[in-house]
Amino acid sequence: MRSRWSPRLRLGRRPPVRRVGVAGVVLVLLVTMFGLLLGRLGQLQLVQGPELARTATTVNTRAITEHALRGRILDSRGTPFVGNSFDTVVTVQRSVLVDAKDGGRDLVTRVAAVLGLPFDRLWGKTMLCGTAGAPAAPACFNGSPYVPIPVATGVDARRALTLVEQPEKYPGVGVTTQPGRDYARPDGALAPHLLGWVARADADEVSGSGGRVDADDLVGRSGLESQYDFALRGTNGRTVVAVDPRGIVTDTVSVTPPVAGLDVVTHLDSRLQARTEAALAGAVARAHSSKLRADTGAAVVLDVTNGAVVAAASYPSYDPSAFAGGISSAELARLTSRANGSPLTSRLTAETFPPASTFKVISVPAAVSSGAKLTGSYDCSPNVSIGGRLFNNFESRGYGPIDLHRALVVSCDTVFYRLAYAAWLAQGGLAAPTGAPDPFVAMAKAFGLGRRTGIDVPGEAAGRVPDRAWKEEYWLATKDATCRRAGTGYPEVARTDRVRADYLKRLATENCATGYQYRAGDAVNFSIGQGDTAVTLLQMAGVYAAIANGGTLWQPQVAAAYRAPDGTTTPIVPKRVARVPLRSDVLAYVRAALGDVTRPGGSAGTAFAGFPQARYPVAGKTGTGEVFGKQATGWFAGYGPTTKPRYAVVVVVGQGGSGSKVAAPAVRQIFDAILALGL
């Protein structure tokens, strides 16, 4: 009998083999699935983990910007010229405007009516700057296209709140607050061309700032606001919060507090600034009373010891608070209109004038360097013929033989004509090469003319010293147009002034052929600050400051220091620009002559009659510049006290007539104020 457990029987049993196979398959499947899970987990943690973490952070956090308080602009005594305020702002969602059939005009019209503002002012703000139909900045919207549009700033808060209380009537309209600028007018002083104005950052400024500027930040657009924007603006704060899927804040992730901007302390004295603005306005009014146009003007008080700008004014002026609540396109057009005198243009820095006889303080040392004698006698005739053309005295009559001292005091043009003509002949006359040394040109450039002074407000003009090289370059640049005029003449001028049209055509014919030549007439006109010579008010102030202080050119500086919120002050160091090569005897000679200009018999003697010269002696020079097709430009440039010079004061009035009658009295008023204030 065979055993039931024999190997043969065990090998032949199928069911046990079948049960083991199912268990193995299950086991293999479990192991495989577990491996896949482990692999996926590893991929998530090791490969995709950082990216998923970043995504989770982006989705589940929000960043809130806290804007830094902008620094103030202060006068030398710490009195604010510009401070901060918080304005009520009405915004409109761009999507609401885009979805409206009329582009949102009806909504904006109704919002404007509630706020009591003109429709155009709000409508201009709905357009992105640079797009078709948009008004010029800042009347357009220069911020991000992805944020609510601030259509009105600085509005009445109670009126604004009525808009958000009726969302069904004013869809997409919101109300918020934002920091703005407040103009305190200390002592009545405005100083807008020095202080400047601000506007919201545009898209380019936001995108190019590396996160330092956002669409709600204010950015300086002119004056000190622009020059020192980096310091005034400060650093915005940033709070990052965690939010759940419902948008509810659950935690604060990080906080970076804002850092307030620095205050900019200026050299300006608000009391003297107000009186300087008044003196310039008075000079313009005097010119107007004499039926003169007097359409532009400027005044400056410069500390001759360091270049500090203590006061400065420009005419016509404007109120910088016009920009505080968002300027309308109509108001912006008025401020930039040439018909209104372009009030935004600074006549302190951006406009040039012929310096006229104020330039003679440069011509005296130039003539001496070319061989003229300080002790010599020179013919002050009523006129002189040079190169076949008659040149007349403008401010002076004929005095016969006089010295250079007297020539400065009475402002005799013909003396300087002869000196410049002699120097021109010595250089070779018409045959002189372009680079021939010219003592008059060299001295003008040594005094800083023909280049920017470097004042710390933007938009400064360089002026012009019209030497041989300039004459040739100008001729090449204008030759084609000049030659066309030589053929066609000036028919548009002839309709009203035949004599002037004929003169212009003759001039064009001459310049077409030989306009590159530096003629005798160019040289003699240059010696009295006429012809193509062009200077800024600040350049001439620098000239007279250098004469007063012994020959040092300082960079004019409005800002004196930075002041941190904790009161820590960092001074801005004055900058010496150059040393004028003046012989001490020539300098003393010029100073003595300028001192007699303001006394009886001098060209400004009447203006300074009764001034306490014994206590505070003042020196200076009048100038009356001829401009073709316009009325004369009136100048006075001076400094005082002559015993220990401290301030240079210069006033110019474009189309203001005689310097002795219009500008000199204004300078006298400013020196009166300096004395009264004990400066």
SVG drawing of the C-alpha trace seen along z (x, -y; Angstrom):
<svg xmlns="http://www.w3.org/2000/svg" viewBox="-28 -165 79 167">
<polyline fill="none" stroke="black" stroke-width="0.4" points="0.0,0.0 1.4,-3.3 1.6,-6.3 -0.7,-9.2 2.2,-11.6 4.6,-10.2 6.5,-12.6 4.7,-11.6 1.4,-12.5 2.6,-15.9 4.0,-16.9 0.8,-16.1 -1.4,-18.3 -2.6,-21.4 -4.7,-23.4 -1.8,-24.3 0.2,-25.6 -2.7,-27.8 -3.1,-29.5 0.6,-30.4 0.5,-32.1 -2.4,-34.5 -0.7,-35.6 2.5,-36.3 0.8,-38.4 -0.9,-40.4 2.4,-40.8 4.1,-42.0 1.4,-44.5 1.6,-45.9 5.3,-46.2 5.1,-47.9 2.4,-50.4 4.4,-51.2 7.4,-51.8 5.5,-54.1 4.2,-56.1 7.7,-56.4 9.0,-57.5 6.3,-60.1 6.8,-61.3 10.5,-61.7 9.8,-63.5 7.5,-65.9 9.9,-66.6 13.2,-66.6 12.5,-67.7 9.3,-69.7 9.3,-70.7 11.0,-74.1 8.8,-75.1 5.6,-74.0 6.6,-75.9 7.1,-79.0 3.7,-78.5 2.1,-78.0 3.7,-81.2 2.5,-83.2 -1.0,-81.9 -1.4,-82.1 0.3,-85.4 -0.3,-89.0 2.1,-92.0 0.9,-95.3 2.9,-98.5 3.2,-101.2 4.4,-104.3 7.2,-106.3 6.6,-109.8 8.3,-112.2 10.9,-114.5 10.2,-118.3 12.1,-121.2 13.1,-123.8 14.6,-127.2 17.9,-128.0 16.2,-128.5 14.2,-125.2 10.9,-126.8 9.1,-124.5 8.7,-125.6 7.2,-122.3 5.6,-119.8 3.2,-116.9 -0.6,-116.6 -3.0,-113.7 -5.4,-114.1 -8.7,-112.4 -8.6,-110.6 -11.5,-109.4 -10.7,-106.4 -12.6,-104.6 -12.0,-101.0 -10.7,-100.9 -12.9,-97.8 -16.0,-99.8 -15.0,-102.5 -14.0,-99.9 -17.3,-98.0 -19.5,-101.1 -20.9,-101.8 -19.9,-105.5 -16.4,-104.7 -17.5,-105.9 -18.2,-109.5 -21.6,-109.5 -20.2,-108.1 -17.3,-110.6 -19.7,-113.5 -21.8,-112.6 -18.8,-112.1 -17.4,-115.5 -20.8,-117.1 -20.8,-115.6 -17.2,-116.8 -17.8,-120.2 -15.0,-119.8 -14.8,-120.4 -15.4,-117.2 -12.3,-117.8 -10.0,-117.6 -11.4,-114.1 -11.7,-112.8 -8.1,-113.6 -7.1,-111.4 -8.9,-108.4 -6.4,-108.3 -3.0,-106.7 -0.3,-109.2 1.0,-108.7 -2.1,-107.2 -4.2,-108.8 -6.2,-111.8 -4.6,-111.9 -3.6,-115.3 0.0,-116.1 1.4,-114.8 0.6,-115.3 -3.0,-116.0 -3.2,-112.4 -2.8,-109.2 0.8,-108.2 0.5,-105.2 0.0,-101.5 -2.9,-100.4 -3.7,-97.6 -4.7,-99.8 -7.8,-101.9 -7.5,-105.3 -7.2,-108.3 -9.4,-110.7 -9.5,-113.5 -7.0,-114.2 -7.4,-116.6 -11.2,-116.7 -13.7,-117.4 -13.9,-114.3 -17.6,-114.7 -18.5,-115.0 -16.3,-112.0 -18.0,-109.8 -21.4,-110.4 -20.1,-108.5 -19.2,-105.3 -22.5,-105.4 -24.3,-104.9 -22.4,-102.1 -25.4,-101.3 -25.3,-104.8 -21.5,-105.1 -20.2,-101.6 -16.5,-101.1 -15.9,-104.4 -13.7,-104.2 -12.3,-106.7 -8.9,-106.5 -6.3,-108.8 -2.7,-109.4 0.1,-111.7 0.5,-114.9 2.6,-118.1 1.6,-121.1 3.1,-124.5 3.3,-126.6 4.4,-130.0 6.5,-131.1 6.5,-134.9 4.6,-134.8 7.4,-133.3 6.6,-130.8 10.0,-130.0 8.3,-127.6 11.1,-127.5 13.5,-126.4 11.3,-124.1 9.6,-122.4 6.6,-120.1 5.7,-116.4 3.5,-113.9 2.7,-110.2 5.2,-107.9 4.7,-106.8 4.8,-103.2 8.4,-103.4 9.6,-104.7 7.7,-101.9 9.0,-99.2 12.6,-100.5 12.9,-101.1 13.5,-97.5 10.6,-97.6 11.6,-100.9 8.8,-102.9 5.2,-101.9 2.3,-103.5 1.1,-105.5 4.5,-107.1 5.1,-110.8 8.2,-111.6 9.8,-115.0 9.4,-116.6 11.3,-119.9 13.4,-122.0 14.7,-120.6 11.9,-118.0 13.5,-116.5 17.2,-117.0 16.9,-115.5 14.1,-113.0 16.4,-110.1 16.7,-111.6 13.2,-113.1 11.3,-109.9 12.5,-107.6 12.0,-103.8 8.5,-102.2 7.6,-99.5 6.3,-96.1 4.0,-93.7 3.5,-90.2 0.4,-88.4 -0.9,-84.8 -4.4,-84.3 -6.7,-81.3 -8.6,-80.2 -11.4,-82.6 -9.0,-85.5 -9.1,-86.0 -5.8,-87.0 -4.6,-84.3 -1.1,-85.4 1.6,-88.0 4.6,-86.5 7.0,-89.5 7.1,-93.2 9.6,-95.7 8.7,-99.2 8.9,-102.3 11.9,-104.6 10.8,-108.3 12.6,-110.5 15.2,-113.0 14.4,-116.7 16.4,-119.0 17.5,-122.1 18.2,-125.0 20.3,-128.1 17.2,-130.1 15.9,-132.6 12.2,-132.7 12.0,-136.4 14.5,-137.5 12.9,-135.2 9.6,-136.9 11.2,-140.4 13.2,-139.4 10.0,-138.1 8.3,-141.4 11.3,-143.5 11.2,-141.6 7.5,-142.0 7.9,-145.7 10.6,-146.0 8.2,-144.5 5.4,-146.8 7.6,-149.8 8.5,-148.7 4.8,-148.1 4.0,-151.6 6.4,-152.9 4.6,-151.0 7.3,-148.3 6.4,-144.7 8.6,-143.4 7.6,-139.8 10.4,-137.9 12.7,-138.6 14.7,-137.1 16.5,-138.0 19.1,-136.2 21.0,-136.7 24.2,-134.7 26.6,-134.4 30.0,-135.3 31.9,-133.3 30.5,-129.9 28.0,-130.1 24.9,-129.6 21.7,-130.8 20.0,-132.8 17.0,-134.0 15.9,-133.8 12.8,-134.6 11.6,-134.2 8.9,-136.1 6.3,-135.1 5.7,-132.8 3.1,-130.2 1.7,-128.6 3.1,-125.0 -0.1,-124.0 -1.8,-123.9 -0.2,-120.5 -1.1,-119.2 -4.6,-118.0 -3.9,-116.9 -3.6,-119.7 -6.2,-120.1 -5.2,-120.1 -6.4,-123.7 -4.3,-124.9 -1.3,-123.0 -1.7,-124.6 -1.9,-128.0 1.3,-127.4 3.2,-126.2 1.8,-128.7 4.2,-131.1 1.4,-133.6 1.2,-133.6 5.0,-133.9 5.5,-130.1 5.3,-130.5 6.8,-127.1 10.1,-128.1 12.7,-129.2 14.4,-132.5 16.9,-131.8 18.5,-128.9 16.7,-128.0 16.7,-131.3 19.6,-133.4 19.9,-137.1 22.5,-139.4 24.5,-140.6 25.0,-144.1 27.3,-146.4 27.4,-144.2 29.9,-142.3 32.4,-145.2 33.9,-144.0 35.2,-141.1 36.3,-143.4 38.6,-145.5 40.9,-142.7 40.7,-141.2 41.9,-144.5 44.7,-144.8 45.8,-141.3 46.0,-142.3 48.1,-145.4 45.8,-148.2 47.1,-150.3 45.1,-150.9 46.5,-154.4 45.8,-155.1 43.4,-157.7 40.7,-156.5 38.3,-158.4 34.7,-158.2 33.2,-159.6 29.4,-159.4 30.2,-156.8 33.0,-155.1 33.2,-153.7 34.6,-150.2 34.7,-148.0 32.6,-150.5 29.8,-150.4 28.9,-153.1 28.8,-151.9 27.1,-154.2 27.1,-154.7 23.9,-153.2 23.8,-153.9 26.2,-156.8 26.9,-160.1 30.3,-161.2 32.7,-162.3 35.9,-162.8 39.2,-161.4 38.6,-159.3 40.3,-156.5 38.9,-153.0 37.6,-153.7 35.4,-156.5 34.5,-154.3 33.0,-151.7 31.2,-154.3 29.5,-156.1 29.3,-152.8 30.9,-154.3 30.6,-151.8 33.0,-153.4 36.0,-153.0 35.4,-149.2 34.7,-149.1 38.2,-150.6 39.9,-148.2 38.2,-145.1 38.9,-146.3 42.6,-146.7 42.8,-143.2 40.9,-141.8 43.4,-143.4 46.3,-142.1 44.9,-138.5 45.0,-138.8 41.5,-140.3 39.5,-138.3 42.6,-136.2 43.0,-134.9 42.6,-131.1 39.7,-129.6 41.7,-128.8 43.5,-132.2 43.8,-133.2 41.3,-135.9 41.8,-137.6 38.2,-138.7 36.9,-135.2 39.5,-133.6 38.5,-135.9 34.8,-135.3 35.3,-131.6 37.6,-132.0 34.7,-133.7 32.5,-130.6 30.5,-131.9 29.5,-129.4 29.1,-126.5 26.6,-125.5 27.2,-126.7 26.2,-123.3 23.5,-124.7 21.5,-121.9 18.2,-122.4 17.7,-120.7 17.2,-122.4 20.1,-124.8 21.2,-126.4 24.8,-126.8 24.7,-130.2 26.9,-131.1 30.3,-132.6 30.3,-133.4 34.0,-132.9 35.4,-132.1 34.7,-128.4 31.1,-129.0 30.7,-131.4 31.9,-128.8 29.8,-126.0 26.7,-128.1 27.3,-129.1 27.6,-125.5 24.5,-124.5 22.3,-127.4 23.9,-128.0 21.2,-126.3 18.4,-128.1 20.3,-131.4 21.0,-131.1 17.4,-130.3 16.4,-133.5 19.0,-135.4 16.9,-134.4 13.4,-134.6 13.7,-137.4 11.2,-137.8 7.8,-138.4 6.0,-137.6 7.9,-140.5 7.5,-142.8 3.7,-142.8 4.1,-144.9 7.7,-146.2 9.4,-146.7 12.5,-148.3 13.1,-145.4 12.5,-142.9 15.0,-144.6 17.6,-144.6 17.1,-140.9 17.5,-140.0 20.8,-142.0 22.0,-140.3 21.0,-136.8 22.9,-137.6 26.0,-138.6 25.9,-135.6 25.2,-133.1 28.6,-134.0 30.8,-134.9 28.8,-134.1 31.7,-132.0 33.9,-135.0 34.5,-136.4 34.3,-140.1 35.3,-143.2 31.7,-143.8 31.5,-140.5 34.5,-141.4 33.3,-144.9 29.8,-143.8 31.2,-141.0 33.2,-143.5 30.0,-145.1 28.0,-141.9 26.0,-142.2 25.7,-140.4 25.3,-136.7 26.5,-136.6 24.0,-134.9 24.2,-134.4 22.0,-133.2 21.3,-135.3 23.2,-132.8 26.3,-133.1 26.4,-136.8 25.9,-136.5 28.9,-134.1 31.0,-136.7 30.2,-139.5 30.7,-137.1 34.1,-136.2 35.0,-139.9 33.7,-140.5 35.6,-137.5 38.9,-137.9 38.5,-135.6 36.9,-132.3 34.1,-130.7 31.7,-128.8 29.1,-126.3 25.7,-127.9 24.0,-125.7 20.4,-125.9 20.5,-122.9 22.6,-123.2 22.1,-119.8 20.1,-116.7 18.2,-116.2 17.1,-112.8 13.9,-112.2 15.9,-111.9 17.4,-115.4 20.8,-114.3 22.1,-116.8 24.5,-116.0 25.9,-119.2 26.4,-119.5 29.9,-120.8 30.3,-123.9 32.2,-123.3 34.9,-125.6 34.8,-125.4 37.8,-127.5 40.0,-130.4 39.8,-133.4 43.2,-134.6 42.9,-138.2 45.8,-140.5 45.4,-142.0 45.9,-145.6 43.3,-145.0 40.8,-143.5 41.2,-146.5 40.8,-148.9 37.5,-147.3 36.2,-147.1 36.9,-150.8 35.0,-151.7 32.0,-149.6 31.9,-151.3 31.4,-154.7 28.6,-153.3 26.1,-153.4 27.2,-156.9 26.2,-160.4 27.4,-160.6 27.3,-156.9 24.8,-155.1 23.0,-153.7 23.5,-156.8 19.8,-157.8 18.6,-154.3 20.9,-154.2 20.3,-157.8 19.8,-157.8 21.2,-154.3 23.5,-154.1 26.7,-153.7 28.9,-154.7 27.6,-151.8 27.0,-149.3 28.8,-150.3 27.5,-148.7 29.1,-148.3 27.7,-147.3 27.1,-147.8 24.1,-148.7 23.3,-147.1 20.8,-147.7 20.9,-145.0 19.7,-145.5 17.7,-142.6 16.8,-142.7 13.0,-143.0 12.4,-143.4 12.6,-146.1 15.8,-146.4 16.8,-144.1 17.5,-145.8 20.2,-144.6 21.9,-145.5 24.6,-143.3 26.2,-144.3 27.6,-143.2 28.1,-144.4 29.3,-145.4 32.5,-146.3 34.4,-146.4 33.8,-142.7 31.8,-141.3 29.0,-138.9 26.2,-139.0 26.0,-139.4 22.6,-140.6 21.6,-140.5 18.3,-141.5 17.4,-141.2 14.1,-142.2 13.6,-141.1 12.1,-143.9 12.2,-146.0 14.1,-149.0 16.9,-150.8 18.9,-148.8 19.4,-152.0 15.6,-152.7 14.2,-149.2 16.7,-146.7 18.9,-148.9 16.0,-150.1 15.0,-146.4 18.6,-145.5 18.5,-148.5 15.2,-147.1 16.9,-143.8 19.9,-145.3 17.4,-147.3 15.9,-144.0 19.3,-142.5 20.0,-145.4 16.6,-145.3 16.9,-141.5 20.4,-141.8 21.8,-139.2"/>
</svg>
